[in-house]
Amino acid sequence: MAKKTKLTFACNNCGAHSTKWAGQCADCGTWNSIVEVIEASVGVGDARRGGYAGEAGSRIENLSDVAPEDVIRFDSGLAELDRVLGGGLVSGSVVLIGGDPGIGKSTLLLQTSASLAQRLKTLYVTGEESLQQISMRAHRLNLSENAVRMLSETSVEALLAHAELEKPKVMVVDSIQTVFTESLQSAPGSVAQVRESAARLVRYAKQTGTIVFLVGHVTKEGALAGPRVLEHMVDTVLYFEGDQNSHFRVIRAIKNRFGAVNELGAFAMTELGLKQVTNPSAIFLSRHEEAVSGSAIMVTREGSRPLLVEVQALVAESHLANPRRVTVGLDHNRLAMLLAVMHRHGDVVMYDQDVFVNVVGGIRINETAADLPILLAALSSYRNRPLPRDLVIFGEIGLAGEVRPVQNGLERLKEAEKHGFKKAIIPQANAPKEAVGDMEIVKVQRLKDALELV
């Protein structure tokens, strides 16, 4: 049966369809994201588009009748990547990796493919670079090239046909925005093409047990390009972060059906590719030769890993009607709220001061344990009095001026003690029941108590 073309409009942000163009998407509210797409309706003779769970023959079962099975994981050869994935690769899983151009996504996956190819059948599919370019990179990184199988293809039908013959255990597709299906008339990279191509690759992974890596482009705002449903289709979403002017890279799990989210792995970009950083706290600590004002050390937690991070603050007299509140790596609105709490409950007035706060190393902190270090660093800069170099701080600040506890306080203290810190200011509720080395632990209940200490 012949296929009929259909003209529709789709949102580049969420993938929602509509019959006419509009300036704003009615589903997600994004402006100027509606684009025209031409789709072909599926004929009667086309293959049935089944779900990911399997083909016909499904039946309803009680949850108690389904026996839980231990997940078998495969070592990727990079311990930091295994940590982010939850302990290793899982058969039939689909991993989506996003990041800025040139951050190291292809390098990471090429290194992983070369390591896995020694034990598992691996297929690297490239749609952006030629096979010669991949070979030059592998030669530059001194990777073992013998066992890595390569394919340059952008048609998802041809790609899957090769995969059916090759039967790889691991397959890398670089990138999903370059892959297209012949059943749709829209251009590669469009909302419909990305969604349908990803759906076919996910279905293939689930039916054959193949581990599939998908490389995704990102928008100028840093989000994954394409429809939002792309992140719902896959099992794991990883973001590759870092400043291109720095050789440190951080990979973070945003979604993981087989492990913890917000897990973090650290790498360093070298001439021989990405090298693992076994002690990430060293990245985010700049050891000053002498104590400086405006610097505070905190212990944040990324997934299952505690990290020591330096928070720097600069407070300067403002000559503007509205003093500036600038943050790098922190929430701008939370800084304004914390300064108001310090004004109300700590009697420290900064309404006529510009306040700049930065997290060293380019990491972004989303948890509330940074509240107390931020305020003490700001007070240190304001009074021009350095905090002790061996002091570590963490704690959440409430609007009533109380210092609230945070999760895993004992693990944070042990991490700080391991790096040589001798004193800690923590919430009263996080007081450990046992001694943590020879560390002096000061417990505070109110913000005013912490301010008086320093």
N, C-alpha and C positions, 0 to 999 in steps of 0.2 A: 504494500500500500504506500502510495507516495506521501511524502511529508509536506506539511503546509507551514509556511513561515508566519510568524506572529510578531507584531510590533508591540513591545511593552516598555515600561519605564521602571528602572530599579535604582535603589539607593546604594551608593558606593560604601556607605558606612555600615548599614545593618542588613542590606540585601532585600529589603521589603519591596514588593512589586505594586505597581499602580497602573491604571489604564491611561492616565494623562500626566503630563509634566507639571510639576509644582516647584516653587522656589524652596520650600521646606518639606522635609520628610515628615509625614504624619505619624510614623511609628517612633522614630528616635529623636526627632526635632532638629536634625542637622540641616543647616542651610546650604544650598547650592551643591547638593550631593546626588540629585536625581539625574540619571543619564539614560539615554535611549539605547535599548538593546533589541536585537532581532533574534528570536529563538525559533527553533523548528519543533513543531509538535511531534511526539513520538508515534510512529506508525504501528499498525497492528502486528507486523512481523518483527518489531524490535524486541530485544530481550527484556524480560520482566525486571523491573527495578525493585528488587527485594531489599529488605532491611539488612543491617550489618550482622544481625544475629545468625542468619543462615537462610537456607532455602525453604521450600514448602515442607510440611510435616510438623510444624510447630504445634505444641499443645500446652495447656495450662497445668502447672504443677504447684504443689504446696512448697513454701520456702523450706520447711523442715525436711522435705524429701530430697532437696538438692544438697549433695555432699560437698562441703568446702574442700578445695584442693590447694595444696601448697604451690605458690607461684615459683616456677623455675626461672632464675635470673642468669643472664650471661654477662660476664665481665667484659666491659668495652675496652679495657686496656688503659683507661684514664680514670684513676681513682676519684678525682674531683667530679668528673662527669657522672660516674656511678653514684656518688653521693647525692647529686642533684636529682637523678632519676629514681632515687629511693632504694638503691642497692644494686642496680644493674638493669640490663635490658630484659624485657618480657616478651615472649613469643606473641605475635599478632598485635603488638602495640604500635601506635602511630605517634611519632614525636614531631612536633612543629617547632622549629628554631627560627626566631626572628632577631633582627639587630640592624644597626646602621650599616650602610655600605662600607666595605673595607675593614670592618671590625674584627673579622676572622672566622666567620661562619663556615665558609668553604674549607679553610685551613683546618679547622677543628674536625669537620666531618671526613676530610681526606685522611687525617691522622688516625681517626677512629676506624675508618674503613681498612686502612693498611694493617692496623693491629688486629681487627676482627678477621680479616681475610686469612690469617695464619691458622685460624681454627674453624671458621664458618665461611660458607660460600657467600660472597659479597658482590653486589652489583651497584656501581656508581653511575647514575644517569645524570648527564649534564645537559641543560637547555640554554645556558648562557655563555659558556666557554667551550672552546674546541677541545678535542682530545689532546692536541699538542700542548695547549696551555696547561691542562691538568698534569700532563707528563712533565712539563718544565717545573711546575710547582713541586711535584713529588720528588724530582731529582734534586731540587734546591734544598728540600727538607730532609734529604737522605732517607727517604722512606723505602720500605721494601715494596717493589712494584710488581713482582712476579705474580702474586696471587690476586691482585685487584682486577676485577673485570669492569670494563668501561663501556658506556653506551652514550652516544650523542643523539638524542631524540626529544621531540616536543609533542608529538601526537600521543595521547594517552592510550588509544587503541593499539598503536604499534608498540608502545612501551610495554603494555601488559602482555602482548603477544610474545615479545622477547622474554619477558619474565616467566611466562608459562613454559617456555622451552628451557630456560636457564635454571629455573627453580632456585633462586637465591634464598638464603636464610635472612639476610640483611640487604635492604635496598635503600639507596639515598637518591632523592629527587631534588635537584638544584636548578631551578627553583619552581615552586608551584605556580607562580605567576606566568611562567613561560610555557606551561603545559596547556594544551587545548584538546577538546573533543570534537570530532567531526560531525557529531549530531547537532551542534549548535552553530549558528552563523556569526555570532558575535566574535570580536577580536580577542586574542589571548590576553589574559590579565583582567578581563572584565568580570563583573560580579558573577554572572551566570557561568562563565567558563571556569573560574576558580572554584566555585561551589560544586559544579558537576564533576570536574576533574578530581578534586579532592575526595568526593563521595565514592568514585570508582576505585581510587587507590585505597581508601579505607576499607571498602568492601573486599577488595583483593587481599588485604592484610589479614582481615578477620577470617576469611575462608581458607587461606593457605597457611596461616600462622607465621607469615613473614613480618619481620621487624622493619618498619618503614620510617625513614627520616625525611621530613619535608622542610625545605628552606623557604622562608617567607620574607617578602620585602616589608619594610615599614614605611609609614607616612612621615611627613615632616614633623608631626607631633610626637612621633615615637611609637605609635600603635601599629599593630600588624595591618598591612594593606589588605583590601578585599572585604568580603562580607564577614560580619561578626560570627555568623554560623560556622565559619571555618574553625574557630577555636572550640566550638561545641562538638564538632565531629571527631577531633583527634583526642587521644588519651592524655597527652602531655604537651604543655606549652612552655617553652624555654625562651628567655630573653637574654641576649648577649649584650652586655653593657660595658661601658668604659670610654675614657677620653682617648681619642686617636693620637693626641700629643703625649700620652703616657703609654708605657708598655704593659701596664696591668689591665687585665680583663676580668670581668665578673659575669658568670652565667647564673641566672636565677630561674627557679621553677615557679611559674604563675598558676599552673594547673597541673595536677598529677593524680591520675586514678590509681596509681600503684605506689604512692609514697606521699611524703609531706610536701605541702606547698611552701613557698618562700624559702626553700632550701637554697643554699648559695655555694658555688664553687669558684675558686680563684685560680687564674692563670696569668702567666707573664709571656708576652709576645717577644720572641727572640729570633735570631737569624735562622734557627733550625725549627721554627714553628712555635706552637704553644707549649710552655712548660708549666707543670703543676706547681702551685704555691702551697706547701704543706702547712705554713703558719701564716694565715691571712691577716692576723692582727698586726703583723709587721708592716703591712702595706698602709694601714690607716693610722699608724702612729709615727709622728715625726719627732724623734727624740731630740729635744733642744739641749744644747750644751749647758744652758743655765735656765732657771725658771723665768718664764715670760708671763706677763699679764694677759688675760683674755683667753687662756687655754685651759680646758678641762678634759679629763679622760673619763669616758663612760664605757660600760659594758652593754652592748646591744645583743640581740639574739636573732639570728637568721636561720629559720628552720630549727634544726637540732644543734646548731653550732653557736656558741657564744663568741663574740668578737669584741676586741678592744678598739675603740674608735676615739679619735681626738675631735672635740668640738671647739671651734675658735669663734670668739666674738670680738667685735670692735664697736665701741661706743664713743661717739664724737658729737660735739655740740652742733646743733642744726641751725641753719640760717633760713630755713624754709617755714612756711606757714604750717605745713603738714610734714613733720619729721618722717624720714624714710624708715621702713622696716623691710630689710632685704634678707632673704634666706637662700642658701644653696644646699640642697640635700635634705631640707626640712619643710614643713608646712608653714606657709607665710601667715595664715590666719591664726595658727596655734601660737606663733611667736607673739603676735599682738595680744592675744588672750593672756599669755603667761606674764607679759610685762604689766598688764593691768592688775593681775593678781599680786605681783610683787609690789606694785604701788599701793594697793589697798591693804595688804596683810603684812608687808615687809617694810613699809614706810620708806621705800626707795623710789624716788621720782625720776622718770626718764621721758616725760612727755615733751621735753624740749631737746631731746637727743636723737641723733640718727643711730640706729642699731643694725649692724650687719652680723649675720651668723653663718658660718660655713662648716661643713663636715669634711674633714681631710680625707683625700683619697677618691673622691667622686662617688662614694656610696650614698644611697638615699635611705634615711631612717624614717620608718613609718610608725614605730611603736612609741608609747607614752613614757618609756623609761628615760627618754632624753630630756624630759621636762626640767628636772632638778639640775643636771649638768649645764643646760642652756642658761638658766638664770644665774648660776654661780659663775659661769664664764663671763656673762654680761656684767655682773657686779665686779668681777676681778678687773675687767677692762675699764669700767667706770671709775673705780677707786684707784686704778693703776697699782694694784697689789697682786703679785703672782700667787697662784695656788701652789701648794707643795707638789714637787715632781712625782712623788710616790703615792699620790692620792688618786683614788678612783671613786666615781660617783654614779649612782643611778636612783631613779625614783619618779613616780608620777605626781603631779601637782593638781589638787582639786581646786575648784573655784572658791571654796571656803578657806583656802590656805593650808589645808592638810596635806601631808606627804603620804601618798597611797602606795601600797605594795605593788610589785610587778611579779611576773611569773619567773620561776626557776632562779630565785635569788641565790641559792647556795652554789649552783653551777657557775653563775657569773662571778661570785667571789673566788671560787677555785681557779677560774681562768685568769683573774687578775693576780692572784697570789703566785700562779705559775710564771707570770711575766715579771715578777719582782716587785709588785706594789705592796706597800707596807701599811697603808691606811685606807679605810673606805667609809664613806658617808652613805647610809642606806636607810630606807624606811624602817620604822619600828617593827612592823609586821613581817619584815623579811629577815629578822634577826635569826642567825643560825643557832641550832641547839648544840653544836659542837664547834670547837676551835678550828679556824682555817689557817693552818700554819702558824706563823708568828704575826699575822696581820691584826692591826688594831681596828676594830669595827665600832664606828660611832653611829648610834641609832637615833633618828629624829622623827618627831610626830608632826611638827608644824614647820612651815616654810621659814618662819622667823627664827626658829632654833638653828636651822641650817645656815642662815645668813649670819647669825651671831658667831657661829663656829669659824667662819672664814674671814 
